[in-house]
């Protein structure tokens, strides 16, 4: 396994993991905003 590539992949995965709760919250907020507009 290429250690340089593995490091790059790890950084991307860590970033996605750190942002996941924010994206989930935004999706929920948009869902209820759309329902409210109907």
N, C-alpha and C positions, 0 to 999 in steps of 0.2 A: 504494500500500500504506500502511496506517495505521501510522505509526511507534510509536505507543503500544501497539497490539495486537501488533506484531512484537516489541517488547521483552518483553511479558508471555509470549508464546509461547517466546521464546528462553530466558527464565529457567526455565520449566517443563521444556523440553527439556534444558537443562544440568543441572538437578536430577536428572532421570530418568537421564541418562547417568552422573552421579556415583554413583548408588545401584544401578546395574544389576548390578555385580559382587557386591554384597552380596545382592541378591535371588536371583541365580543360585546362589550358595553355599548360601543357606538352602533353596532348592528341592532341591538335590542332597542336603543333609543329611537333609531330611525323607524323600526317596525311600529312602535307605538305612536310615533308622530304621524305616520302614514294612515294608521287606523283612525286616528283622531280627526283627520281631514275628511274622511268619508262621510 
